[in-house]
């Protein structure tokens, strides 16, 4: 039998619930990524962090500002719980 909190754990949030359009637009102000969509940049940036690749300084700062990643020490960036929820919401991870 499922506990009441089990459903909440299994629920996949919508990306807009994790990072609102307002938050995203504020973070991407005064940036120029050409025709790349901000949500695609966020997804790709988090995915690179998870895989251990460099993201580039601007997107790194945006991910930290949005609370999707953190930088506990120089030259090390890690994904936060919010970042995992975002990846799960866009279908990049299943757990």
SULNORGI-V253718 format. One record per backbone hydrogen bond with DSSP energy under -1.0 kcal/mol. CO is the residue of the C=O (numbers start at 1). NH is the residue of the N-H. Records with the same first field share a line. If there is no record, write none. Layout:
BEGIN
CO=NH, NH
END
This chain:
BEGIN
3=6
5=9
6=10
7=11
14=17, 18
15=19
20=24
21=25
22=26
23=27
24=28
28=31
33=36
37=41
38=42
39=43
40=44
41=45
42=46
43=47
44=48
45=49
46=50
47=51
48=53
49=52
56=60
57=61
58=62
59=63
60=64
61=65
62=66
63=68, 69
64=67
68=80
70=78
73=76
78=70
80=84
81=85
82=86
83=87
84=88
85=89
86=90
87=92
88=91
END
